[in-house]
Amino acid sequence: MYFLVALGMTLISLCLYLFVKTKRNLHFGILTIIFASATLMWLIDCIASAIKGEGFLSFEIPLDIWISIWTVVGGLIFYGVMFLILYLKDRKAKASE
C-alpha cells in the first residue's frame, strides 16, 4: 500500500513539475525526486518481500496506513526544508545584487 501511495505522490509531483514550469521558484523538480526515490525504496522493499515468499504488496490496514502517512509527511517536510533553503538563498542573492 505504501508503495502505491509513494507512486501516486510521484505522479502528482511529476504533473506539477511538468504543467507548472513557469513557476521555477517552487522547485517541483525536487519534490518529484524526493517521491521518486521513496517509490524506488518501497519497490526494492516489495521485491525483497516477494523473494522471501511474502506478498509483493502489503495491505495490513493499521500499519500500512501509518507508513503511508509518514512517507507523504516526511517527503513534504523534506521538500519544505529544501524549499526554504533555496528560497532564502535566492533572496540573499537578489539582495546582494
N, CA, C and O of each residue as an XYZ file, in Angstrom:
388
protein
N       0.825     -1.190      0.000
C       0.000      0.000      0.000
C       0.869      1.254      0.000
O       0.578      2.213     -0.715
N       1.921      1.250      0.788
C       2.783      2.429      0.858
C       3.539      2.627     -0.440
O       3.866      3.759     -0.797
N       3.829      1.527     -1.165
C       4.439      1.652     -2.491
C       3.494      2.387     -3.435
O       3.919      3.264     -4.188
N       2.220      2.032     -3.396
C       1.245      2.670     -4.278
C       1.039      4.147     -3.912
O       0.856      4.985     -4.794
N       1.067      4.458     -2.634
C       0.932      5.850     -2.200
C       2.130      6.672     -2.660
O       1.969      7.792     -3.144
N       3.326      6.121     -2.509
C       4.532      6.826     -2.957
C       4.519      6.998     -4.471
O       4.918      8.046     -4.979
N       4.063      5.977     -5.197
C       3.963      6.078     -6.655
C       2.946      7.152     -7.052
O       3.182      7.921     -7.984
N       1.830      7.199     -6.351
C       0.827      8.232     -6.610
C       1.368      9.636     -6.355
O       1.131     10.553     -7.142
N       2.091      9.798     -5.259
C       2.678     11.113     -4.960
C       3.746     11.482     -5.991
O       3.910     12.658     -6.316
N       4.471     10.492     -6.504
C       5.446     10.760     -7.554
C       4.745     11.259     -8.809
O       5.198     12.217     -9.436
N       3.651     10.620     -9.175
C       2.918     11.044    -10.366
C       2.301     12.429    -10.191
O       2.297     13.230    -11.126
N       1.785     12.713     -9.011
C       1.216     14.041     -8.749
C       2.297     15.112     -8.822
O       2.097     16.157     -9.441
N       3.443     14.857     -8.192
C       4.514     15.857     -8.210
C       5.115     15.988     -9.605
O       5.556     17.074     -9.981
N       5.143     14.904    -10.380
C       5.618     14.987    -11.758
C       4.685     15.832    -12.606
O       5.140     16.624    -13.431
N       3.382     15.670    -12.412
C       2.409     16.508    -13.133
C       2.563     17.974    -12.745
O       2.489     18.855    -13.601
N       2.775     18.236    -11.466
C       3.009     19.617    -11.035
C       4.264     20.180    -11.690
O       4.279     21.330    -12.129
N       5.313     19.371    -11.756
C       6.570     19.815    -12.364
C       6.387     20.091    -13.851
O       6.904     21.080    -14.368
N       5.654     19.222    -14.537
C       5.511     19.371    -15.985
C       4.561     20.495    -16.378
O       4.792     21.178    -17.376
N       3.499     20.693    -15.608
C       2.479     21.654    -16.011
C       2.612     23.022    -15.353
O       1.896     23.950    -15.731
N       3.494     23.172    -14.395
C       3.689     24.460    -13.737
C       5.149     24.882    -13.926
O       5.805     25.304    -12.974
N       5.644     24.768    -15.140
C       7.044     25.091    -15.416
C       7.332     26.587    -15.293
O       8.482     26.982    -15.102
N       6.309     27.410    -15.401
C       6.545     28.853    -15.314
C       6.914     29.280    -13.902
O       7.518     30.337    -13.717
N       6.567     28.493    -12.919
C       6.877     28.802    -11.516
C       8.134     28.049    -11.092
O       8.065     27.162    -10.241
N       9.265     28.387    -11.669
C      10.521     27.690    -11.376
C      10.944     27.870     -9.919
O      11.667     27.035     -9.378
N      10.504     28.941     -9.291
C      10.922     29.175     -7.906
C      10.221     28.246     -6.910
O      10.551     28.265     -5.724
N       9.260     27.432     -7.368
C       8.605     26.476     -6.477
C       9.374     25.160     -6.379
O       9.119     24.370     -5.469
N      10.303     24.910     -7.287
C      11.201     23.750     -7.246
C      10.439     22.422     -7.152
O      10.738     21.590     -6.295
N       9.455     22.228     -8.034
C       8.712     20.972     -8.036
C       9.568     19.799     -8.503
O       9.217     18.644     -8.263
N      10.687     20.083     -9.167
C      11.601     19.020     -9.558
C      12.176     18.307     -8.344
O      12.370     17.092     -8.364
N      12.448     19.060     -7.295
C      12.960     18.469     -6.056
C      11.897     17.576     -5.423
O      12.208     16.495     -4.923
N      10.656     18.024     -5.444
C       9.564     17.220     -4.890
C       9.411     15.919     -5.669
O       9.165     14.866     -5.081
N       9.555     15.991     -6.978
C       9.472     14.790     -7.808
C      10.599     13.820     -7.478
O      10.369     12.615     -7.376
N      11.804     14.329     -7.311
C      12.940     13.472     -6.982
C      12.752     12.824     -5.607
O      13.087     11.653     -5.424
N      12.225     13.569     -4.654
C      12.006     13.030     -3.309
C      11.045     11.849     -3.351
O      11.333     10.789     -2.796
N       9.897     12.034     -4.014
C       8.917     10.950     -4.031
C       9.318      9.824     -4.975
O       8.937      8.676     -4.749
N      10.079     10.125     -6.030
C      10.573      9.052     -6.905
C      11.565      8.173     -6.158
O      11.568      6.954     -6.330
N      12.403      8.781     -5.334
C      13.351      7.972     -4.563
C      12.618      7.159     -3.490
O      13.020      6.033     -3.195
N      11.562      7.704     -2.909
C      10.763      6.927     -1.949
C      10.076      5.760     -2.656
O       9.976      4.666     -2.100
N       9.604      5.992     -3.875
C       8.981      4.920     -4.646
C       9.988      3.823     -4.953
O       9.671      2.638     -4.849
N      11.193      4.213     -5.327
C      12.239      3.225     -5.590
C      12.571      2.427     -4.325
O      12.762      1.213     -4.384
N      12.636      3.109     -3.198
C      12.921      2.432     -1.936
C      11.831      1.402     -1.630
O      12.139      0.264     -1.275
N      10.551      1.795     -1.764
C       9.466      0.865     -1.463
C       9.380     -0.244     -2.499
O       8.951     -1.351     -2.172
N       9.783      0.025     -3.758
C       9.801     -1.016     -4.774
C      10.823     -2.092     -4.412
O      10.548     -3.285     -4.537
N      11.993     -1.667     -3.966
C      13.017     -2.625     -3.535
C      12.517     -3.422     -2.332
O      12.780     -4.621     -2.237
N      11.805     -2.777     -1.417
C      11.232     -3.473     -0.266
C      10.198     -4.498     -0.718
O      10.156     -5.607     -0.184
N       9.365     -4.144     -1.691
C       8.358     -5.085     -2.198
C       9.016     -6.275     -2.889
O       8.560     -7.408     -2.737
N      10.085     -6.027     -3.650
C      10.801     -7.122     -4.311
C      11.449     -8.036     -3.263
O      11.414     -9.258     -3.403
N      12.031     -7.456     -2.229
C      12.631     -8.264     -1.157
C      11.566     -9.101     -0.450
O      11.826    -10.249     -0.087
N      10.377     -8.546     -0.253
C       9.285     -9.305      0.367
C       8.851    -10.451     -0.529
O       8.568    -11.548     -0.046
N       8.798    -10.206     -1.827
C       8.403    -11.266     -2.755
C       9.453    -12.372     -2.789
O       9.104    -13.546     -2.911
N      10.727    -12.017     -2.685
C      11.784    -13.027     -2.670
C      11.693    -13.894     -1.421
O      11.966    -15.094     -1.472
N      11.308    -13.288     -0.297
C      11.163    -14.043      0.958
C       9.931    -14.942      0.964
O       9.764    -15.760      1.869
N       9.068    -14.794     -0.040
C       7.872    -15.622     -0.115
C       6.624    -14.938      0.393
O       5.547    -15.534      0.391
N       6.747    -13.701      0.827
C       5.581    -12.937      1.264
C       4.925    -12.306      0.042
O       5.416    -12.471     -1.074
N       3.845    -11.600      0.233
C       3.185    -10.937     -0.877
C       3.986     -9.736     -1.368
O       4.722     -9.114     -0.603
N       3.834     -9.418     -2.659
C       4.548     -8.274     -3.224
C       4.051     -6.974     -2.598
O       4.848     -6.118     -2.216
N       2.745     -6.831     -2.496
C       2.151     -5.653     -1.856
C       1.517     -6.072     -0.538
O       0.958     -7.162     -0.415
N       1.616     -5.197      0.430
C       1.043     -5.459      1.745
C      -0.144     -4.535      1.972
O      -0.082     -3.343      1.671
N      -1.214     -5.088      2.500
C      -2.396     -4.281      2.796
C      -2.847     -4.488      4.240
O      -4.041     -4.631      4.507
N      -1.895     -4.504      5.167
C      -2.234     -4.571      6.585
C      -2.708     -3.183      6.996
O      -1.920     -2.240      7.066
N      -3.981     -3.074      7.261
C      -4.607     -1.758      7.373
C      -4.002     -0.846      8.426
O      -3.602      0.254      8.045
N      -3.891     -1.172      9.688
C      -3.400     -0.134     10.610
C      -1.944      0.251     10.363
O      -1.597      1.432     10.403
N      -1.097     -0.736     10.108
C       0.328     -0.443      9.950
C       0.623      0.268      8.634
O       1.359      1.254      8.618
N       0.063     -0.214      7.538
C       0.356      0.369      6.223
C      -0.187      1.779      6.066
O       0.395      2.589      5.344
N      -1.275      2.076      6.721
C      -1.797      3.451      6.663
C      -0.818      4.406      7.337
O      -0.558      5.495      6.825
N      -0.276      4.004      8.478
C       0.686      4.868      9.171
C       1.982      5.027      8.377
O       2.543      6.121      8.314
N       2.455      3.935      7.771
C       3.660      4.029      6.951
C       3.419      4.952      5.763
O       4.292      5.743      5.405
N       2.249      4.856      5.152
C       1.914      5.720      4.017
C       1.845      7.184      4.431
O       2.356      8.062      3.735
N       1.213      7.436      5.562
C       1.107      8.820      6.044
C       2.489      9.391      6.337
O       2.777     10.531      5.972
N       3.347      8.611      6.991
C       4.691      9.105      7.316
C       5.553      9.269      6.071
O       6.435     10.127      6.046
N       5.318      8.468      5.045
C       6.041      8.642      3.790
C       5.676      9.974      3.152
O       6.553     10.717      2.710
N       4.394     10.274      3.103
C       3.938     11.536      2.494
C       4.376     12.728      3.340
O       4.897     13.708      2.808
N       4.168     12.652      4.647
C       4.525     13.768      5.526
C       6.038     13.993      5.535
O       6.495     15.135      5.481
N       6.809     12.917      5.602
C       8.268     13.048      5.582
C       8.764     13.670      4.291
O       9.648     14.527      4.313
N       8.201     13.244      3.163
C       8.583     13.831      1.879
C       8.227     15.300      1.798
O       9.014     16.102      1.295
N       7.048     15.667      2.286
C       6.629     17.074      2.249
C       7.457     17.933      3.203
O       7.767     19.082      2.888
N       7.813     17.395      4.351
C       8.661     18.145      5.282
C      10.044     18.361      4.680
O      10.590     19.461      4.756
N      10.614     17.312      4.079
C      11.923     17.452      3.439
C      11.860     18.464      2.298
O      12.775     19.270      2.130
N      10.772     18.425      1.509
C      10.595     19.412      0.439
C      10.481     20.818      1.022
O      11.055     21.761      0.478
N       9.754     20.965      2.113
C       9.606     22.276      2.745
C      10.930     22.843      3.216
O      11.197     24.034      3.057
N      11.762     21.984      3.799
C      13.082     22.433      4.260
C      13.941     22.845      3.067
O      14.579     23.897      3.092
N      13.957     22.018      2.026
C      14.738     22.349      0.830
C      14.222     23.620      0.164
O      15.008     24.453     -0.287
N      12.900     23.768      0.101
C      12.305     24.962     -0.482
C      12.707     26.202      0.304
O      13.041     27.231     -0.284
N      12.679     26.110      1.618
C      13.050     27.244      2.462
C      14.516     27.614      2.265
O      14.850     28.795      2.168
N      15.392     26.610      2.206
C      16.815     26.881      1.990
C      17.044     27.547      0.646
O      17.774     28.533      0.556
N      16.420     27.012     -0.408
C      16.607     27.595     -1.745
C      15.974     28.975     -1.856
O      16.509     29.847     -2.540
N      14.838     29.184     -1.189
C      14.190     30.490     -1.202
C      15.072     31.528     -0.518
O      15.251     32.631     -1.035
N      15.619     31.181      0.635
C      16.485     32.125      1.340
C      17.774     32.382      0.563
O      18.296     33.497      0.579
N      18.284     31.365     -0.112
C      19.481     31.529     -0.924
C      19.212     32.476     -2.106
O      20.024     33.355     -2.394
N      18.075     32.294     -2.785
C      17.711     33.175     -3.894
C      17.462     34.601     -3.414
O      17.836     35.565     -4.083
N      16.840     34.724     -2.274
C      16.558     36.051     -1.705
C      17.859     36.774     -1.333
O      17.989     37.979     -1.551
N      18.808     36.037     -0.778
C      20.089     36.624     -0.412
C      20.872     37.035     -1.669
O      21.538     38.070     -1.682
N      20.782     36.214     -2.718
C      21.483     36.538     -3.969
C      20.887     37.789     -4.622
O      21.626     38.605     -5.174
N      19.577     37.947     -4.565
C      18.935     39.130     -5.134
C      19.248     40.376     -4.320
O      19.374     41.469     -4.874
N      19.375     40.214     -3.012
C      19.675     41.364     -2.164
C      21.113     41.847     -2.346
O      21.395     43.036     -2.194
N      22.016     40.931     -2.669
C      23.424     41.322     -2.825
C      23.700     41.947     -4.192
O      24.766     42.527     -4.398
N      22.768     41.838     -5.113
C      22.975     42.440     -6.453
C      22.802     43.929     -6.440
O      22.942     44.576     -7.478
